[in-house]
Every structure is written in C-alpha cells, then in structure tokens.
Amino acid sequence: MQRLSLPGLFTTVLLAVAALSVTAAAPAHAAQEAATAARVSVTYINPENFAENRMFGMQDRFNHVDYLTELKDYLVKRGEKILAPGQRLHVDITDIQLAGAYEPGRGPQTDHIRMMRDIYVPRIDLTFQLTDQDGKVLREGKRVLRGLNYLRDGQNAPGARSGESLYYDKALLERWLRGGPDKL
C-alpha cells in the first residue's frame, strides 16, 4: 500500500475539488448556451419534399454542402442579432430551391458545376412566429422569399467576395431579416 504525504494528499484533494467544479459548471454553461440558442429556432417541414431535394438530394452531391444545416445555422445566427431582449423567433421552412442548377447535358467537364442563370432563381418558403418573453405573439405570417435579381443583387451579398457557400440563398434570408422584428 502506498501512502500519500500530506502535500500529496492536499494536491489530490485540490484536484478532485477542481474536477467537481468543472463538472458542475459544465451543465450551467450548457444551459446558458441552450437558452441563448433557443431564442431562434428553425424547423424544416418535410425536407425530403423540398424542390431542391427532389432535384439534387438532401446534400449537394457534387460540392458536399449540407445546405440544410448551413442555412439553419445562418438563420439562427442572424436572427439572434435582430431580436430585442426576451423576444423569440420560430421559423418553419416549408420549401427551398437553391440558386442555380446543374446542367449535366453540357458535358463531363461541367456536370458537377452549379450554373447560375436568371432562370434558376433561389426560393425559400417559410412561416414564422415572433413572441415576447411572456409568449405573446407579436408577429406571425407566411413569407415567400424570391431572389428574382439574385445575380445582380448577389454581388453585394454577404460572403460573395469571400467565396462563402450559399451566399445567394443566405442573401434571401438576410433581406428578410434586415428590417428587424417589426418588419418580418
């Protein structure tokens, strides 16, 4: 049997207390993050039936972009910035058609490139509900977001210059959120 000296025992006790403190703090930190994240929630309603999914699948098979996750993360992040304290925003997305389309008949060199043309307009259909801290509905409705001039407007879209993925589609959400909670 090995004996611990008093300094060794003291160090062991300190380490045990520190470990318990970190473990106890983790749930509190997670709860705080969950409360912040819960201010904006996004639900996809039957995503397997989205126009984009019917055409190209749940994940962009050529560019390996999980567009559902990326658009949801973007909407949550941007939505958090516009909400007043205590407000909550819930968004149900009912359809998505991303900007551009694949044109496989153009040859093997280009069948994996999403072509951006005026006829391939991005579209996001959604319903939303904005509530205050007491759950009172402040605003709700249905929106059909379209980017009819997306090629021209996209030049100034967030992420356009950095080559960020889905910037035309994110621009639709940005334009909707830009007016703030009073103009959703």
N, C-alpha and C positions, 0 to 999 in steps of 0.2 A: 504494500500500500504506500502510495506516495503522499507525503504531507506537503501542504502549501504553507509557505511562510506567511506572516501577517501582511507584508506588502503584496505578495502574490494573491492572497485571498481577497484583499481590498481591491486589487485590479480586476479580479474575476467578478466580484460583486458589481463594480462600476460598469463593466462591460455588459453584464446581464441587465442592469437597470437601463443602460443606453439602448440595448436591443429592444426592451419592452417599450421604451419611449417612442422609438421609431415605428414599431408595430402599431402602437396606439395612435400615433399621428397620421399614419397612412390612411385609415378609414376616414378621418376627419378631412384630410386633403382631398380624397376621392369624392366625398360628399359635396365638398365645396365646388369641385370641378363639375360634378353632375348637376348641381343647382345652376351653375353658370351655363352649361351646355343645354339645360332644359328650357332656357328662355326662347330658343328657336328650335323647333322640331320639324323634321321633314319626313314624310311617308310617301313611298311610291305605291300607287294603287294599280295592281296588276301589271307590273313592268314587262311581263312576258308578252303583253299585248301592245306595247308601245310601238309606234311606227318604226322607230329606229331598230328595235329588237326584231321585229318581223323581217326587216330587210337585211340586217347585218349581225344580229345576235346580241346577247347581253353584254358582251365585251367586244370592243373593236378588235376583230380577229387579226387585222393586219398590223395595227400600231400598238396593240396590247394596252389600250387605255380602258380602265374601268370607269366609264363616264358617269355611271350612277353614283358611285362613291365620290368622285371628284366634284360633280355638280352639287351634291348634298353638302359636302364639306364647305364649298364656296358659299352656298346659300346660308348656312349656319353662321359662318364667319362674318359675312357682310350684314346679315340680319341683326346680329348682336350689336353691331356698331350703330345702327339707326334707332334701336329701341330705347325708349325712356326707361328709367328705373322702375321695376315692377311689372313692366309690360312683357307679354309672351306672344309669340307668333307661331302658329302651327300652319304648315303648308302641306297639302296633299297634291302631289304631282300625278296627273292622270294620263299624260302623253308627252313624248319627246321625239322630235326629229332633229338630229344634229345638223349643223351646217355642212353642206357639201354632200357628195355621194361618190361611191366607187363606180367606175365605168370599166368593167372587166373586158368588154369587147374592143378596147383600144390597144390591146397587145400585152404580152407578158411583162414588159418594162414598166407599165403604168397601172396594172390591175390592182396593185396594193396601195395606190395613192388616192386619197380622197380629193376629188376635184371640186373646186369652189367655183360655182357658176350661179348666176342670178336665179336660175330655176330651182336650185337646191336650197331653199330658204330654211333657216333654223326656226323651230317652233317648240314652245313649251306651254302646255295647258295645265292650269292649276286652280285649286280653290284654296282659300286661306281664311284664317280667323285670328284676329288680333284681340287680346284680352288684357285687362289691367290686373293688378295684384290680387284683387278680390274675385277674379274670374268673370267679371262683367265684360261682355262682348263690346268692344269699341268699334270694330270694323270687320266686315267679312265680305267675301264675294268670290267670284269666279273670274279668272283672267286668261286670256288667250294671247300669249306673248309671241309676236312675229318679228322677224328681222328682214323686212322686205328690201331694205337697202343695206344689208349686212356687209356687203363687200366694200362699199364706200364708208359706211359708219365704222366698220371694224378697224380701220386704220388708226383710230384713236381709242380703241377698246383696251381695257386693262389687260396687260400681258401680250399685246400684239407685237410690240417691239422686242420683247424678250423671248418670243417664240413659245410662250406658255401654251399648253394644250387647251383646247376647247374655248379659246378666248372669244369667238363669235357667240357661242352659246352662253358663256358667262356674261357677256355684254347684255343679253336679253334680261337676265336676272338683275344685273346692275342697273339698267334703265328703269326696271320696275321698282327697285328699292330706293333709287336716288331721291325721290321726293319725300322720303321719310314715312313714318307711320300714318300721317294724316292723308297721304295720297296713294296708299297702296291700292 
